[in-house]
Amino acid sequence: MISLEERLFLISKAYAIISKYFAHWEDARIAENQLDDTYQQYLSKAVHMEGSSEFMKLMLEFLALFNNKHTVYFDRSLAPAICWEKLEEAIPLGISMKLLDDDWIVVDSVVREIHPGDKVMKINEKPINSWIKTLKCYFPELNSSSQVARAQILWTLLYPSDEYLIELVDQFGQVKRVKVDSKEGYRKQCEPISQWLIKGEIAYLKIPSFAKQSYEAQVLDDLNRFSNAKTIMIDLRGNQGGSTPSRLVAKLMNQKWRWWSIETTLPIPDDVDLTCYYEPARGAYDGDVTFIVDRETASAAEDLIVPFKDNRRALIVGETTAGSTGQPYHYETERYFLCVGAMRARMPNGDRFEGIGIEPDIKVQLTRADLYEHQDSSLVTALHYHKQLTNS
């Protein structure tokens, strides 16, 4: 349960933060001059409900009007099985899904009976498309790819159940029904990976998140091992951000570069000049750099890519990224998490970015066949490109 005092405080806190800090009015579904009236409508609704889940739906519906990925609310008590300190590892339904050719396809699974490539048809006897229609009013994102990613966290929060019955179709067209236990606290592997793909020539680093500073620190240490590599491939697929990896940018950047063009309601430190070009650091890696990205590459992971896209220092392979970054304003307690997008980012040349993303230099679309055949087409494409470059 959530008390009346808590409900009124939280929705009023959201209103106050949005009034002062929100930086994305041009994408919002309401005009700035409609905020007061809209707040009063939702405040009235908040008075007449008591359930925590219902209040979370109300808060998310309110925040979805602002159409910004970084503007969101969670009540952690509704999904106690999720380790919120390691949210990047959470996989609440035991599977991760992507929208491929209008079908919801499993791309990662920690459930033995479910395999990457399986098509999800129903959850708890309800067709997947009906679920999406139900959930859509709670989505704050601008594009469908981000909506799919957010839906998988919202499911267990908004529609809690002891177990979920998932109906799928496998690669042979056979229907299977698998029960997953919501109390299981499913987790996926989320540690950086580093290895040689071709000894002494091409190094590979997988960075699943920047949620912990230790991830960036580990990658920086690993880069010292690969300092003589001709090419370093940085895999950012599924990386939804954290803290901007500015030290990693400096380590990989061997030419002049610049950050985002931004508009923000937050103060910018005196020692930060977002309009200037930065000189490369002494001892920066001087070989080729490739980023492998997908539609879930977001926030701080996009911060990493931007200067390399701007000055063409790196090759970018994969899917268009999520299109959401910026320093949000946080209000947080042990139970509640409220976040409002307080910085609007554009590419360094001023081009729009939010809701659009970063286009790769070489596009590679994931397919069901790739998943069933354990074929990493993006990585294969990147390797093929560098082999051609070496042989030319």
CORGI-V500258 format. One record per residue. N is the residue number from 0. RES is the residue in one small letter. D_LAST is the distance of its C-alpha to the last C-alpha in Angstrom with 2 decimals. Layout:
n = <N:N>
res = <RES:RES>
d_last = <D_LAST:D_LAST>
This chain:
n = <0:1:2:3:4:5:6:7:8:9:10:11:12:13:14:15:16:17:18:19:20:21:22:23:24:25:26:27:28:29:30:31:32:33:34:35:36:37:38:39:40:41:42:43:44:45:46:47:48:49:50:51:52:53:54:55:56:57:58:59:60:61:62:63:64:65:66:67:68:69:70:71:72:73:74:75:76:77:78:79:80:81:82:83:84:85:86:87:88:89:90:91:92:93:94:95:96:97:98:99:100:101:102:103:104:105:106:107:108:109:110:111:112:113:114:115:116:117:118:119:120:121:122:123:124:125:126:127:128:129:130:131:132:133:134:135:136:137:138:139:140:141:142:143:144:145:146:147:148:149:150:151:152:153:154:155:156:157:158:159:160:161:162:163:164:165:166:167:168:169:170:171:172:173:174:175:176:177:178:179:180:181:182:183:184:185:186:187:188:189:190:191:192:193:194:195:196:197:198:199:200:201:202:203:204:205:206:207:208:209:210:211:212:213:214:215:216:217:218:219:220:221:222:223:224:225:226:227:228:229:230:231:232:233:234:235:236:237:238:239:240:241:242:243:244:245:246:247:248:249:250:251:252:253:254:255:256:257:258:259:260:261:262:263:264:265:266:267:268:269:270:271:272:273:274:275:276:277:278:279:280:281:282:283:284:285:286:287:288:289:290:291:292:293:294:295:296:297:298:299:300:301:302:303:304:305:306:307:308:309:310:311:312:313:314:315:316:317:318:319:320:321:322:323:324:325:326:327:328:329:330:331:332:333:334:335:336:337:338:339:340:341:342:343:344:345:346:347:348:349:350:351:352:353:354:355:356:357:358:359:360:361:362:363:364:365:366:367:368:369:370:371:372:373:374:375:376:377:378:379:380:381:382:383:384:385:386:387:388:389:390:391>
res = <m:i:s:l:e:e:r:l:f:l:i:s:k:a:y:a:i:i:s:k:y:f:a:h:w:e:d:a:r:i:a:e:n:q:l:d:d:t:y:q:q:y:l:s:k:a:v:h:m:e:g:s:s:e:f:m:k:l:m:l:e:f:l:a:l:f:n:n:k:h:t:v:y:f:d:r:s:l:a:p:a:i:c:w:e:k:l:e:e:a:i:p:l:g:i:s:m:k:l:l:d:d:d:w:i:v:v:d:s:v:v:r:e:i:h:p:g:d:k:v:m:k:i:n:e:k:p:i:n:s:w:i:k:t:l:k:c:y:f:p:e:l:n:s:s:s:q:v:a:r:a:q:i:l:w:t:l:l:y:p:s:d:e:y:l:i:e:l:v:d:q:f:g:q:v:k:r:v:k:v:d:s:k:e:g:y:r:k:q:c:e:p:i:s:q:w:l:i:k:g:e:i:a:y:l:k:i:p:s:f:a:k:q:s:y:e:a:q:v:l:d:d:l:n:r:f:s:n:a:k:t:i:m:i:d:l:r:g:n:q:g:g:s:t:p:s:r:l:v:a:k:l:m:n:q:k:w:r:w:w:s:i:e:t:t:l:p:i:p:d:d:v:d:l:t:c:y:y:e:p:a:r:g:a:y:d:g:d:v:t:f:i:v:d:r:e:t:a:s:a:a:e:d:l:i:v:p:f:k:d:n:r:r:a:l:i:v:g:e:t:t:a:g:s:t:g:q:p:y:h:y:e:t:e:r:y:f:l:c:v:g:a:m:r:a:r:m:p:n:g:d:r:f:e:g:i:g:i:e:p:d:i:k:v:q:l:t:r:a:d:l:y:e:h:q:d:s:s:l:v:t:a:l:h:y:h:k:q:l:t:n:s>
d_last = <66.36:65.73:68.69:69.58:69.12:65.58:64.66:66.01:64.46:60.93:60.83:62.40:59.88:57.05:58.80:59.28:55.68:54.35:56.86:55.72:52.03:50.37:47.53:46.37:49.21:47.07:45.82:49.18:51.28:54.32:54.94:55.74:59.32:59.74:59.05:62.71:64.01:61.24:61.90:65.61:65.00:62.94:65.38:68.17:66.30:65.64:69.39:70.13:67.81:67.96:65.20:62.13:59.82:61.42:61.15:57.46:56.96:58.91:56.88:53.55:54.86:55.91:52.62:50.58:52.13:49.94:46.72:44.74:42.95:44.29:47.87:49.31:52.26:52.67:55.81:54.67:57.98:57.14:54.40:55.59:53.18:50.19:49.42:49.05:47.96:44.87:44.37:40.62:41.58:44.09:43.74:47.35:47.32:45.33:42.40:39.81:39.15:36.80:37.44:35.14:36.10:39.54:40.20:40.72:38.44:38.69:35.47:37.08:40.36:42.60:45.19:45.14:46.07:43.51:39.82:36.70:36.42:40.21:41.58:44.42:47.33:50.30:51.38:55.10:55.75:54.45:51.50:48.39:48.37:52.00:51.08:48.47:51.08:53.43:50.99:49.41:52.12:51.21:47.51:46.69:43.02:41.59:39.22:39.71:37.03:38.89:42.15:41.12:40.24:43.54:45.59:44.91:46.52:49.33:50.40:52.24:53.59:55.04:56.06:56.93:57.85:58.50:56.01:53.67:53.49:50.01:49.70:46.29:44.75:42.40:39.60:42.26:44.34:46.96:48.84:49.45:51.51:50.85:53.01:51.52:53.80:53.50:55.09:52.36:50.25:46.95:44.13:40.40:38.22:37.14:35.85:32.46:30.10:27.57:25.53:22.38:20.16:18.05:20.21:19.19:15.91:16.77:20.36:22.31:25.47:27.77:30.32:33.02:35.19:36.12:39.80:40.35:39.37:38.93:35.82:34.06:35.51:34.22:30.66:30.87:32.08:29.31:26.69:28.13:27.15:23.50:23.33:20.75:18.38:14.82:15.55:19.01:19.81:23.28:25.04:27.83:28.91:32.69:33.07:35.95:36.29:38.93:38.77:36.01:33.60:33.56:32.96:29.79:28.57:29.33:27.65:24.26:24.46:23.13:23.95:26.99:27.98:31.00:32.94:34.49:36.92:40.05:43.66:45.91:49.58:49.01:49.28:46.09:46.39:47.02:44.02:41.54:40.21:38.07:37.62:35.91:32.44:32.11:30.54:28.10:29.94:29.82:27.73:25.74:22.65:19.68:16.71:15.18:17.90:18.10:21.49:22.53:25.67:28.31:31.48:33.47:31.41:34.08:35.99:34.90:31.61:30.93:32.15:29.32:26.66:28.18:27.24:23.58:23.67:25.55:23.31:19.97:19.49:18.54:16.96:19.94:19.91:23.05:26.31:28.06:30.02:33.84:34.59:37.30:37.59:40.23:42.93:45.78:49.41:50.76:54.27:54.47:57.18:57.19:57.70:56.34:52.98:52.73:49.67:49.32:46.21:47.04:43.79:41.87:38.22:36.01:32.45:32.40:32.40:35.44:33.92:35.84:34.65:37.66:37.69:34.31:31.76:28.21:25.78:22.49:19.19:18.49:21.84:22.70:26.36:28.22:30.18:33.14:31.25:28.69:31.70:33.53:30.56:29.60:26.14:24.39:22.22:21.25:20.07:18.27:16.50:15.53:14.26:12.24:10.63:9.81:8.60:6.06:5.31:5.64:3.81:0.00>
